[in-house]
Amino acid sequence: MYNKKSLKAEEFINHDEILRTLEFAEKNKNNLDLINQILDKARPVKKGNETNCAGLTHEEASILLACEDKEITQKIFKLAEDIKSAFYGDRIVIFAPLYLSNYCVNGCVYCPYHYQNKQIPRKKLTQEELIQEVIALQDMGHKRLAIEAGEDPVNNPIEYILECINTIYSIKHKNGAIRRVNVNIAATTVENYKKLHDVGIGTYILFQETYHKDSYEKLHPTGPKHNYAYHTEAMDRAMEGGIDDVGLGVLFGLERYKYEFAGLLMHAEHLEAVHGVGPHTISVPRIKNADDIDASQFDNGIDDDTFAKLVALIRIAVPYTGLIVSTRETQEVRERLLKLGVSQVSGASRTSVGGYCEEERPVDTEQFDVSDQRSLDEVIRWLLELGQIPSFCTACYREGRTGDRFMSLCKTGLIQNCCQPNALITLKEFLEDYASDDTKKIGEEFIQKELSKIKNENLKETISKNLKEIENGNRDFRF
Ligand code: SAM
C-alpha cells in the first residue's frame, strides 16, 4: 500500500501507485481544463512582501509531463522561468566534484568503477595528494565541493572520508578556502551519518539511480548497493543522523523517465511528510559514455527537449528545492536549463581521482565523459554574459540556515535578502583573486549594475563597504 509517511521504501515509493499515476496521467493528458487548473495552482502568489508557491503532487506533475500539447509545453517553460526568477533570481551557485577514491566493491552496470573493471587504474588519494587537489581547486576559485567516492569498506572506510573532509576544510592556500563540502558517498548507517554531520558537511547527496525496484536490482547485480530498500531509505537514516540537507537524483537513461519522475517526486513528498522538510537539492544526471560503459546500450535515454521539460517540471513541482546540472551536459544544454530552473552548476570538473593536478584531462580514468570542458574562468564569464550572477556563496549552512530553517526562509522568498548580497560579495572575491582581465572587467560592471538595482539604501551601503573591504584584502563577509 502507498503511504508517504511510511519508512519502508516500497511503501513510500510504491510501484502500484506509480503505475496508477502514469495511467491517470495518460488518460488526462488532453484534459486541458484540468491541465490549466494544475498550472494555475503552481503559479507564484505574491502577498505583501512574500511570494508563495504551492508546488505540485506527483500525480499533478505527471499529468503535465504526459501532455504533448505544444502550447501547454510553452506554458510549462514560462511558469518554470517565473518560479526560477521569483525564488532564485538570476543567481547560479558554483561547485566542483572532487573524487577521493575509485575503489568500489559494487557491480553497477552503468559505472566504470564497478569492481569487475580490471582495466581502469584504481586510485585513492593520500592526504598529501588531497591537499594538492584542494590547492588546485582553490587556485581556480572554488569554494564549494562535492566529494565523491566508490563504496569500499576496506579502502574507503568512513574514517578515511572523515579524515579527508577535515583535511579539505583545514587548507587555506593564499586567499582560498573550501567553505562547504557536500558528500556523495554510498548509503550508510545512522551512526556514520552522525559522524558526517559532526565534521560539518553541507548536503548529503545520494542518487537513487532508478526508483524501479526490479530494474534497480538488475542494474546493481552485486555488492551492498544491490539492496534497494537500504539505498532508498538512506535519506531517512541521514536525517535521523542529524543531516538537515539531503540531495536526491535519478540517473536518467536507466529506466522510463515518466516512472522516474513520479518516483522522484514521491521521494520528495515522503521527506516532507516525515521530516517536515523536502530535499535540499535534486540532480538530473544523464548517463554518459565512460571507460567500459557505452551509454547507447541503455535504451531509456531522453532527448534534449524531453530533458528540458523534465527540468522545468521539477522546478514547478518542488519550487524550493535547488536544481543541479553537471558538466555531463554541454554548454548548449546547460544554457537552456539555466532559464528553466537550474540553480547550481559545476564548473571545470575533473571526474577522475587526482584529476585536478594533471596538466591534461586524464580521460582514461574518468567516471564519465565530461561534455562541458571549459575552465572556471570561462564558465563564470559565460554566466555573466548571460546576465546570470555566479555565486560562490556558502553562507546558509555556516549561519545555521539548514533544513526547515532554510526552507521557511525560502518559502517566503525572504532568503533573497541574503542570497543576492552574498552572491555579489563572493563574486567580487573571485574577481579579485582568480579572474582573467576580461572576466574581471565584465564582472565589475555587472556588480555595479546589480548594486544600482538594490532599493534598500542601508543594504546597498553595507554591500558597498564589504566590496571595498575585499579590494583591501579582507575576505569572507556574509549575510
Ligand atoms: N558510490 C557512490 C554511490 O553509490 O552513490 C557515489 C556516487 S558516484 C561517484 C556519483 C554518481 O555518478 C552515481 O550515483 C551515478 O548516478 C553517476 N554515474 C555513474 N556512472 C555514470 C555514467 N556512466 N554516466 C553518468 N553518470 C554516472
Residues whose N, C-alpha, C, O or C-beta is under 5 A from the ligand:
A	BS01	SAM	Y110 C111 E148 A149 G150 E151 N184 I185 A186 F207 L251 P285 R286 I287 K288 N289 A290 I293 Q367 F368
